[in-house]
């Protein structure tokens, strides 16, 4: 499986492989229109954003109007009408992360990268570009402040760690999610979201330390759920590992 | 006497690669299928009703009763519509962070719950609608479903039972409103995520206008242990009307934030004791019991039983059990303004009181936060809240006014201080996790 990373030629038609994969997505659903959200994810992986010809193609394949597709593409935050960089960096600035330091991280990154919200660093030809955005709560509040890179968790960040993170990304160094695999490109991530797995499910840990807080305390204290009637009950953490 | 913490859903999160089928089956995973297939569908529904399981996504509706609303038999015109199960894995309520670690560590618990639920409600196709912004969780779900097919837990004639089931993992595209169940259905049908008028309820006309059950991840993941260990075992935990164990998520100014699985009815005081208390040298100022849409509480409420009734009696809601802890360095006006900006951004725009009202709330609150308003603006703010609450199709707007009205109830003087001070009297650097020691002195 390869993901196009080259410049997008919007003049011609979409390539046959992409059209075939769009049809594969449609086949997953009892009613074709349900495929629209993953189809737009796939188009973003191919074209780096939602383009006019991508919208036309969805409309053709689903038998709906381009206006209906466009209405969906503009509703959801993850769909971008302007080109996204090699990496999408999202800083959580919802209340809890903001208070814990997300606001300071976002300010530092805007300054360091010299971009505003939802803007992309210039592509200098050699290195990787970064699109910076503040994001809403990403369901990792026990790891605040949280930064997402291509929707992978980077837990417990500081302005300094976040600055190092974006520098490493721009310099092409290997970056690993704190609870996930090596960071892939934004386009590769979008392909997974379209339902085409990339075989990285086994990478990274099962849980971070915060996720295991209660389990660890229960083991220390010898606490467990009530015993079950049948042998081999699986609820007792004392029996585990 | 039941122990203070009762890990069931989280019991194997620290095992070796617990997300794999091999690991899940080694701890008894998928054994509940044999038990369920030996029972009638209605008996499985009865078992879940008897367990007292209530929805873990916020509303607390009895799960078995919801399943019982699915009409059986043909329609009036003689046609038979398919039934669907849709799992709400769009965890986005600010502060809420329980379903994501569950699906990351043990996605097969959810898949087994999906199979049991679909058997009970006679559905042959289920969808797991997971938010798109959690890539590794999407990967683990995709893998778990693939493994379950290969093992014969999904597909046709599962384990010779004659029961067929397909499961589709569907990643969303970034919209808080899609956690609202009817907006989620519209989104799953390939539309803008906007809530529907009810009735008809999804149990009668849900996905593709067919009978549909929509349940939260934690609710569905709680079904396997009920089928395996019995309704009485589950109901032996918790309080009279709030049965079972659940995941409490502690975040913010806590010595050790994280997930704690306990019987319903534990108090914040107990949970904080286990988590090492509020950040050293500081006092608890305010907290949310179940996400930003549940009215905030204060240190007066440390001993409120965290079950559906107890938190309700204290003037808030149990919600998603997302306990966001803020200490005395936090400006409540700043916190509330940020939540309000979130609701304004996430309003889907369908209902005028929400679309326009959340915009006005941000305008008024911003002025107050910058110390530019007048004290009468507080009355204007409460009046705006009164004109928004209960006037839209869904609960987003109701959630938007909760932090405002509750913060004015408990911290009115702090709003006034902003006006008298000509701006925020707090130093935001002191509330950060990386605040230097001298800033905290």
Interface residues (C-beta under 8 A of the other chain):
Chain A: X28 X29 X30 X31 X33 X34 X35 X36 X37 X38 X40 X41 X62 X71 X72 X75 X76 X77 X78 X79 X90 X93 X94 X95 X96 X98 X99 X100 X101 X103 X104 X135 X136 X137 X138 X139 X140 X141 X142 X143 X144 X145 X148 X150 X151 X152 X153 X156 X158 X159 X177 X179 X180 X181 X189 X192 X193 X194 X195 X197 X198 X200 X201 X202 X203 X204 X206 X207 X208 X209 X210 X211 X212 X213 X214 X215 X216 X217 X218 X221 X223 X224 X225 X226 X228 X229 X230 X232 X233 X234 X235 X236 X237 X240 X241
Chain B: X2 X3 X4 X5 X6 X7 X8 X10 X11 X12 X13 X14 X15 X16 X17 X18 X19 X20 X27 X28 X29 X82 X91 X92 X93 X94 X95 X96 X97 X99 X100 X101 X104 X105 X106 X125 X131 X132 X133 X134 X135 X136 X138 X139 X140 X142 X143 X146 X168 X169 X170 X171 X172 X173 X174 X175 X176 X187 X188 X189 X190 X191 X192 X193 X208 X225 X228 X229 X230 X233 X236 X237 X245 X248 X249 X250 X251 X252 X253 X256 X257 X258 X259 X260 X261 X262 X274 X275 X292 X322 X324 X326 X330 X334 X335 X338 X339 X342 X345 X346 X348 X428 X429 X431 X432 X433 X434
